[in-house]
């Protein structure tokens, strides 16, 4: 069956090889509207690149619940063992652009979109359980320090360590980054973490604080710094696509740490500090299900590139917490997508919920494109405001049964900037270093020295002081590695 080439408006095109010109050797004419459409669309084919997580790889799959969480949450997709929920997962490198390598020493994004019966729940995390910061006011500064030098447009390790020297809160995550897990062999061979503290609440209105963990069933495999250049830049993406295409579906065991509000008050660390893990001895992991990826995208741009994840995509039974980084990301992520893709980013099919969508939002780019939305015709002539007198005939109205319990506040709390300098940023970094084998400790020290050697002596000294507070052997190892480079 022959398919006719058309313009974007559906008109048949007779010739797509030759522009209209005034004679064989003459200038083009102004009635080349088919050429103009082609060039104009080409000029607009690219979305602005994500500031972070620019280079990504995505796939579809399922989350299968094996343990009912009715006691903890009213979320529909967490009620019955055996329930399956469709998901879309996007992996990414973080600091580099779309042209960066899959084998850069860099955290990896691990974002999961659950298409639940009550809307989309986005678990937005990384392959590490902690982050460099616990206050979002430093996030733009941090990212600037990790990007290329503004003059040379070249990597700038001195700037990275200058930032870390001024922010000891980064020490834990930096230690992970410089370890063997700083360069995963593939997206299949790494863990994922929600990282942030989220909340659950049950039918009785009881709130619980929650950490999400996704443990790879393929095993952890990493690449040594000396070997990273041997791997193709797009190797991790190629690996995931090929594995799914061949039916070798990657899987992760989904586990949770759950504590009550009362237990949180006695935890040995601040449960809302993103630079810290919850000690597993205090809060053991609970296995709740399996995440499987089993279908590749049909079009990279339409799905992976336009995919938009946001921590503000929450469903009844799952909420936020006083985690300051999370609080800022509740606005920042969705705002970034509205800028990059458009106000109706959630109507694009990869982002669209698979349940009815009924609201009073109207107009804007992509309005009415969501195939599952009650707003598919942009509301037609129905009410576009609330409250109104039409709720008895189908106009949407709030459902009070989905209300979240009130968030507790510290007694006699004052609204002002609160310094977190008193936090202990060294113990967990030291614990991690002590868990490593001598070989891995040497690898961490060598990786740190490679970048730290580009910084001045004052920055080097401040970093060595941080390592010493974490563990004296940590400092000695890095110092020796630095001296070996002189």
N, C-alpha and C positions, 0 to 999 in steps of 0.2 A: 504494500500500500504506500503510495507516494504522499509525503507530507510537504505542504507548500510553505516556503519561507515567508514570514510576514514581518511587518513593522510591529512595534509594541502595541499599536492600536488595532492590530489584526489585519491590516491591508496587505494583500499579496505583493511580493517584491519580484520584479521581472529579471533584474540583473544585479547581482551583489559583487561583481568583480570589477566593474568599470563605472567611474564617476561621470557625470554629464559635463561636457566641456564644449567650448566654442571652437569646434574643429578639432582635428586629431592632435594638434600641437598647441591648442589655445587654452586660455584660462578656464577655470571652472565657472559654472554659472550659479546664480543664486537660487535656482529651483532644485538644487541637490538636497532636497529635504531628507531623503533616505540616508545620504552620507552625513548630513548634519545630526540626525538622530543618533547614528552610530557613534560618531565622535563625542557628542555631548554626553551620551550614556557612559562611554568609556572614561571620560574625565571624572565621572562620579561613581565609579565602580567600587572604590575603596572607602570603608568606614575609617574614621580616625582610629589610629592604633590605641589599644588599651595602654594606659600609662604603666601599669604593672600587669603581669600575666598575659602579655601580648601574644606569645607563641603557644598555642594550645592544640590539643588533640581530644576529640570527643567520641563517645559511643553510647548506644542505648543498652538497656538491660532490665533486670528485675531485682527487687529486694524482697526476700522471702522471710517473713517473721516466724521464728520457731518458739518464741516464748511470749505469752500474753503479758502486756504491760498495763492491764486494766487498773491495777492497784496504784499505778503512778500517773497515768495520763488518759485523757478522754479522746486523744487523737484517734480517728477512725482506723487508720492503717496500722495501729499498734494494739489492736484488741484481741484478735484470735490467731492462735498458732496455725500456720499454714497460709495465712493471707499473703498475697503477692501484690506488689506495687511497682508499676513501671517507673524507670528512672532514666535520666540522661546524665552522664558523667563527663566532665571536662578536666583533663590534666593540663598542666602548663609549667613552663619555666617562669620565673617571676621577674627578675631584673632586666633581662635583655629584651630586644625588640622581636618582631616577627621573623627576622633573619638570624636570630641567635641560635646557638647550638643546643641540641637536646642533652649535651654532655658538658655543659658549663657547671661549675661549682656554684650551686644556687638552690634555694628551696624549690620545691615543686608544689604547684597548686593542685588540690584534690577537691573538686566541687561536685556535689551530688544534688540533682533536682528530682525530688520525689513527686510524681504526679498523683496526688492523693484524691480521695473522694470529696474532700473539703477544701480543695485548692492546692497550690504547689508549696511544698516545704523545701527550702534550699539549705543544705548543709555545706557551708562555705569554709573550707579549711586548707591545710597544707599536709605535706608528708612529715611534719614535725608537730609534736604536741604543744609546743610553746612558740612564742614570737619574740622579736627583738625589742618590743616596746610594751608598756602597760598604760601609756597615756597618748591618746591620738593627736594631741597638739604637736607631737614630734614626728608624726608620720610623713608629712611633706619633706621635712628636713632629712629624715632617714633615707627616703627614696632618692632625693637629690644626691646624697652622699654616695649612693650605690650605683648611680648612673654614670655615664661617660663624662669626662672633664668638659666643662662648657666651652673652653677655648680650643682644645685639641680634638675633641670628640673621640677620645681614646679612653679605655678603662683606666680608672684612677684608684688603685688600692690604697694609696696614702690617704685619700679622702675617706675611704671606708673606715680605716683604722682611726682616723682623727675623730670621726663620729663616735665610734665604739669607745674610744678612750674617754670621751666626755659623757658617755651613757653606760654605766656599769650594768644597767638593766638588760643590756644586749648580750652579756657574757654567756648565759646559758644557751641561747639559740646559736650564737656564734660558735660555741664549742661543738654543737651538733653539726653545723654547716661545715666546719673544718675537719670533721671526722670522716670515716669511710662512707658514711651515709650521705655526704654532701653531693655525691654524683651517683644516683641510682642507675643500674644497668638498663632498666626499662620501667615504664609506668606500671607494668604488671608485678614488678619485683620490689615494691615499696609499700609501706603502710600509709594509711590516711588518718587524719585526725580533724575533728571539728574544732579543736583547739580552744575556742571560746567556751565559757560556761553558759549553758542554756538552762531553761527551766521546763519542768513538766508540772501539770496540775491534774488532779483526779476529780471524780464526780463529787467528792466530799469537799472540794475546795482546798485540799492540802497541796502545798507546793513542794517540789523537790528540785534540787540543783543537779545538773547532768553534764557529763563529758562524753562525747562520742569518739569511738576508736574503730578503725577499719583495718584489720590485720590481714595482710596478704597470705593467701593459701599457696602461693607459688614459691614462697620463701624470699628472704631479703638477699638481693645480689647487687653489688656495687662495682664501680670502676675506679681504679687507682688514678691519681692525678697524672702520673707519668704516661698512662695509656689512653687518656681521654681523647687526645688528638687523633687516635687511630680509628675512632668510630665516626661514621657518617653523621653530619649535622642533624639530619632528620631521622636518625636511627630509632629513637624511642617511638616516634609516631609510626614508622614503618613496621616496627615490631608489634604494636598493638593491633594495627589494621590486619596484618598477616595472620596473627594468632586467631582473631575472631573469624576471619575469612576461612580458615582451615578447621574451624569448629573447636579450637582449643580455647574455650571460653574462660577468661580469668575470673577468679572469685576472691572475695574478701570476707572474713568472718566479722560481723558487726557486733561490737561490744560496747557496753555502757558502764560508766561509773555514776552511781546515784547516791545522793545524800539528802537528808531532810534539812529543813531550815535550822532546826535545833543542832543537828550534827555539824553543820557548816560553822557554827559559832565556836566549836571546839577543835576544828581542824588545825593542824600544826602550821599551816600557811594560809595566806589570804586566798580564799577560794575563787576570787574574781580577778586575780593578777595573772595576766596572759603570759608572763615570763616564767611561770612556775607550773609544774605538774602536780596533780594530786597524788601523793604517795600511795602506791598500790597496797601497801600493808594496812593503811588506814581505810582505803576505799577500793576494795577488790573489783575486778572487772566482771561483768555479767554478760554472758553470750546471749544475744537476742535474735540473731538471724544471719542471713547470707546475702551478699551483694554479688550479682553475676552480670558480666557484660557479654552480650551475645548478638549484637547487631551493629554493624558499621553505619555511619551516616551515608546518605545518598548524595549529598552535596556539601562540601566543606564550608563554603561561605554561608549558605542558607541556614545551616545548622550549627556547626562548631563556632564559626566567627560571629554569628548573630546571637548565639546563646548568651543569656544574661542571668547571672546568679546574684542573689542579694540576701543577706542575713535577715532583712525585713520581710522576706517571704516566709511567714510563719502560719501555722494552722492552729485551730482550737486544740488545746492540750499541750502545745509547745510554745514557749515564750522566751523572752530575753532575760537578762540578769544585770546586776550592777557592774559587770565587766566594762570598764571605760572604753576599751578599744572596740568592743561590740557595740556599745551605745553610739559611737560616732559612725560606725559602719552601717548602722540602720538607715542613715540618711545618705552617706557617701556613696555606697555601691549603687543604689537605685538612681541617685542623681547622676552618676557617671554614665549609666546606661541611657538615661533620658537624653543626655548630651550627645552620646556617641551614636545611638541608634534612633532615638525619637521618643516622644511622650507615650506612645502606645506600644512600647517594646514588648509588653506582655501579651500582645495580640499576635505576634509573629509565631508561627506554628511550633517551633522548637521550645518556645517559652510559654505557650498558651496552656492554661489548665485543661485537663480532660474532664472537667465537671462544669456545670452551668456557671456562667459569669453574669451577674446582674448588678449594675451600678448606674450612677448618673454622670459618668464621665462621657464627654462628647468631643468629637472632632480631633484634629491633629493628624500627623502623618501616621499611616497604617490603620486609621480608624475603620473598624468593621471587617478586618481581614481574618480575625480569629474564627475558625470553623466551629468551635465548640461554644462560642460566646452567645449569650442572650443579647449581646450588643452588636451582633454581626451586621445589622443594618443601621448601625449608629443610632439606635434608639427609635428610629422612625418618628412617629408623632407622639410618642409616649412622654410622660413627665420627665423633665431633665433637672428636677430639683426635689429636695426632701426637707421637711415632711410635705406630703401632699394628701389629697383626698381620694387617691386611687389605689391604695394598698389592698383594699378588698377585692379589686379586680386584677391583681397581678403585679402592681408596682412594688419593687423591692423595699423591704424594711428590715431593720436590725433584728438579730436573734439573741435575746438576752441570755439564753442558755449557754452561749459560747464565751461569756464574759470571763476574763482572767481574774483570779483573786488579787486583791490589792497588794502592791509590793511593799514589804516592810522597810522602814527607814531606821537608821541608828538613832537612839534616844538623844535628844538635845543636839542633833546634827546642825552644823552651820553651813550655809551656802557661801562658799568662797573657794579659791584655788587651794587644793590640798596637796602638799608635797608628798611624794612617795620615796624620797631619798632615804627614809629610815628602813625601807624594806631590805631584806637580806637577799642580795643578788649573787652570792658567792657559794653558798652551801650546796645547792642543787647542781651548779656547774662543777664543783669539786667532786660531788658524788658521782656524776657522770664520768668524769675523768678517771676516778678510781675504779669504776666498773670495767674500764677498757684494759685489754691486754697490753703488754709492754710494746708490742709491735704497733698497735693502734694508737697508743699514746705518742709514740715517735712520729706516726703519720700526721696526727693533729698538730704537733709542734712544728713539723716541717711545713705543713700547709699554711699555718699561721705566719711563720717566718718569711715565707715567700712573698706575702703581701706586706707584712709589717716592716720589712727591710726597706720599703719605699718611703716610709714615713720618717719624720725627723726624730732626733734622739729623745726629745721631750715626750713625744707621743709614745715612743717605744717604752720609755720608762714608766709611764702611767699605765700602759697595758700590762707590763710585767708586774706592777703592783696589784692589778686586778687578779692576774693568774696566781700570785702568791697568796692572796686572800682566799682563793678557791682551794688551792692545794700547793704547798711549797714545791712539790715535785713537778707540778704543772709549769710553774715559773722557771724552774731550772731547765726543763726540757726545751721550752721556747727560747730561753736565753742561749742555750747551747746551739740550737739550730740557727739562731741569728748570727752567733759568732762564727759558725761554720761557713756562712755566706760572705764574711768579710774578706 
